[in-house]
Amino acid sequence: MKFWIGLISILISFSALVYAGMYWWKIQLTPVNINNKSEQVLVIANNESANLILQKLVNKSLIRSYWVAKLYLQGQGLDQNLRPGSYSLSQSLSLSEIFKTLTSGPKDIWVTIPEGFRREQIAQKFANFEQFDSREFIGMTATLEGRLFPDTYLVPLHANAKDVITMMTKNFGNRVGVISDENLILASLVEREVRVDTDRKIVAGIILKRLKASWPLQIDATIQYALGNKIDWWPKNIDTKFDSKYNTYLNPGIPPTPICNPGLRSIEAILSPQNTEYWYYLSDTKGVTHFAKTLGEHNLNVDKYLRD
């Protein structure tokens, strides 16, 4: 009899523990404060891990338990489905409601504008935004080429052309500050001419030296800018006799406007150029820059690196 009484006691205790565990688990899935509907912004960056996202939720007191949330995510197979962007969440949401929001997609999304993009390319990046008008953007940025700062932006899906322009030019002001139109044009030339950051200051020095000596810049990228179209914004095959004010083979000095939107390193290069003995440069098919002191050396580089 004592054996059975003991066994029943163990079973009752075990059942009580199981029930208590289930009750505790259920509580962890409920809202932290169902009456608190004030929203907090949670930003998930590109490639951010689920662990870091869970820690952010804990820090903002939006979930009760890191480990319960982690087990819930893994159990539901959602740990790889959290989407980057900006979210508005409150303590009144349950764990399942929070993760449904984070896996459904944000109201804001990340958009990366690479260095060296022209404004038409930037417009294409936002073409899928419902309220964004590409033609309006291109028209409004006619005098803003060079000042649309290349960066990664968190953009509301309802953003229109004006919103994007304001966001990018404000970022330009914060990151670059005051810069002359001439230096911005020169920085755009450096951006399109050089792929390797360590070479930017050398090329900047060459361009400035050629200008001071009244040499033609003879920069292919300026003609590419003039010839660019929707099929190819930067065509490789160019005509150095193409009639355009952007043709630096035919026209002395710098082009009338920037030819792209340069990054910070190209801007820094033109503001702090490196003086060398070089007068010529070219980039090979792999993006490596080759320098020359004389036209003869330059022609040898052309034969060696650009001709089959």
Secondary structure, 3 states (H helix, E strand, C coil): CHHHHHHHHHHHHHHHHHHHHHHHHHHHCCCCCCCCCCCEEEEECCCCCHHHHHHHHHHCCCCCCHHHHHHHHHHHCCCCCCCCEEEEECCCCCHHHHHHHHHHCCCEEEEECCCCCCHHHHHHHCCCCCCCCHHHHHHHCCCCCCCCCCCEEEEECCCCHHHHHHHHHHHHHHHCCCCCHHHHHHHHHHHHHCCCHHHHHHHHHHHHHHHHCCCCCCCHHHHHHHHCCCCCCCCCCCCCCCCCCCCCCCCCCCCCCCCCCCCHHHHHHHHCCCCCCCCEEEECCCCCEEEECCHHHHHHHHHHHCCC
